């Protein structure tokens, strides 16, 4: 098993932006499976009932996390749903920062990007999509 993050070779920062605490819980589960706390993976939880007057607070939080995680190799942003507030906030910063956004986070996607976080940002985004897709299966009647 390839665990780039576990041996400290995490080059791309990972930012998880989701509704409520989906990202926090999925990260805690990934850390339990891997057996390590992952300092280069941050989360931002956007309330499902977010009012427009609070939008700026979460935008500032996302920008701060991108700036902390960006160390020259980019930041992979994982969101829960394309077109929703977490994705739209991430997209707001995409032009001004070295980021890639992948939506539809699931546990297999996160485990895969953690394992391969030493790969270039473009490739890591593709690896995450493959991990997510491979993690979705249908139980077959035997």
C-alpha positions as CSV (number, residue, x, y, z in Angstrom):
1,X,0.0,0.0,0.0
2,X,1.3,3.4,-1.0
3,X,1.0,6.0,1.8
4,X,2.8,9.1,0.7
5,X,1.3,11.1,3.6
6,X,2.2,8.6,6.2
7,X,5.9,8.8,5.4
8,X,5.8,12.6,5.1
9,X,6.0,13.1,1.4
10,X,2.9,15.1,1.0
11,X,3.6,17.7,-1.6
12,X,0.1,18.8,-2.7
13,X,-2.1,20.3,-0.1
14,X,-5.6,18.9,0.2
15,X,-8.6,21.0,1.2
16,X,-12.0,19.4,1.8
17,X,-15.0,21.8,1.5
18,X,-18.4,20.3,2.2
19,X,-21.8,20.9,3.7
20,X,-22.1,20.7,7.4
21,X,-19.5,18.3,8.8
22,X,-19.3,15.7,6.0
23,X,-15.7,16.6,5.3
24,X,-14.6,16.5,8.9
25,X,-16.1,13.0,9.4
26,X,-14.7,11.6,6.2
27,X,-11.3,12.9,7.1
28,X,-11.5,11.5,10.6
29,X,-12.4,8.1,9.1
30,X,-9.5,8.3,6.7
31,X,-7.1,9.2,9.5
32,X,-8.4,6.2,11.5
33,X,-7.8,3.9,8.5
34,X,-4.4,5.2,7.8
35,X,-3.5,5.5,11.5
36,X,-2.1,9.0,11.3
37,X,-3.3,12.6,11.7
38,X,-2.8,14.4,8.4
39,X,-1.6,18.0,8.9
40,X,-1.6,18.8,5.2
41,X,-5.3,18.0,4.8
42,X,-7.7,20.8,6.0
43,X,-11.5,20.9,6.1
44,X,-14.0,23.7,5.8
45,X,-17.6,23.0,6.8
46,X,-20.3,25.1,5.2
47,X,-23.6,25.2,7.1
48,X,-26.4,23.8,5.1
49,X,-28.6,26.8,6.1
50,X,-25.9,29.4,5.4
51,X,-27.3,32.9,5.1
52,X,-25.9,35.3,2.5
53,X,-24.4,37.6,5.2
54,X,-22.2,34.8,6.5
55,X,-20.8,33.9,3.0
56,X,-17.8,36.2,3.4
57,X,-16.7,34.5,6.6
58,X,-16.4,31.1,4.9
59,X,-14.8,32.6,1.8
60,X,-12.1,34.1,4.1
61,X,-11.6,30.7,5.8
62,X,-11.2,29.0,2.4
63,X,-8.7,31.5,1.2
64,X,-6.7,31.2,4.5
65,X,-6.6,27.4,4.2
66,X,-5.5,27.6,0.5
67,X,-2.7,30.0,1.5
68,X,-1.6,27.7,4.3
69,X,-1.6,24.6,2.2
70,X,0.0,26.1,-0.9
71,X,3.7,25.4,-0.7
72,X,4.5,25.5,-4.4
73,X,2.8,22.4,-5.7
74,X,-0.8,23.4,-5.5
75,X,-3.9,22.5,-3.6
76,X,-6.4,19.8,-4.5
77,X,-9.9,20.9,-3.3
78,X,-12.4,18.2,-2.8
79,X,-16.1,19.2,-2.5
80,X,-19.2,17.2,-1.9
81,X,-21.4,18.4,-4.8
82,X,-20.8,20.4,-8.0
83,X,-22.8,23.6,-8.3
84,X,-23.5,23.8,-4.5
85,X,-22.1,26.4,-2.2
86,X,-18.9,24.6,-1.1
87,X,-18.0,24.0,-4.8
88,X,-18.9,27.6,-5.8
89,X,-16.8,29.0,-3.0
90,X,-13.9,26.9,-4.1
91,X,-14.4,27.9,-7.7
92,X,-14.2,31.5,-6.7
93,X,-10.5,31.1,-5.8
94,X,-9.6,28.8,-8.6
95,X,-8.4,31.5,-11.0
96,X,-6.1,33.3,-8.5
97,X,-4.5,30.2,-7.0
98,X,-2.8,27.0,-8.1
99,X,-5.8,24.7,-7.3
100,X,-7.8,21.9,-8.9
101,X,-11.4,21.2,-7.8
102,X,-12.9,17.7,-7.8
103,X,-16.5,17.2,-6.6
104,X,-18.2,14.2,-5.3
105,X,-15.9,13.3,-2.4
106,X,-16.2,9.8,-1.0
107,X,-13.9,7.9,1.3
108,X,-12.1,5.9,-1.5
109,X,-11.4,9.2,-3.3
110,X,-9.8,10.7,-0.2
111,X,-7.8,7.6,0.7
112,X,-6.5,7.6,-2.9
113,X,-5.4,11.2,-3.0
114,X,-3.8,10.9,0.4
115,X,-1.8,7.9,-0.8
116,X,-0.7,9.7,-4.0
117,X,-0.3,13.3,-2.6
118,X,3.3,13.4,-3.8
119,X,2.1,13.3,-7.5
120,X,1.6,16.5,-9.5
121,X,-1.6,18.4,-8.9
122,X,-3.2,17.6,-12.4
123,X,-2.5,13.9,-12.0
124,X,-3.6,13.8,-8.4
125,X,-7.0,15.2,-9.4
126,X,-7.4,12.4,-12.0
127,X,-6.2,9.8,-9.4
128,X,-8.9,11.1,-7.0
129,X,-11.6,10.6,-9.7
130,X,-10.5,7.1,-10.4
131,X,-10.4,6.3,-6.7
132,X,-14.0,7.6,-6.3
133,X,-15.2,5.6,-9.2
134,X,-13.5,2.4,-8.2
135,X,-15.0,2.8,-4.7
136,X,-18.6,2.7,-6.1
137,X,-19.7,-0.8,-6.8
138,X,-22.8,-2.9,-7.0
139,X,-23.2,-6.0,-4.9
140,X,-23.6,-9.0,-7.3
141,X,-25.9,-11.8,-6.5
142,X,-23.8,-14.9,-6.3
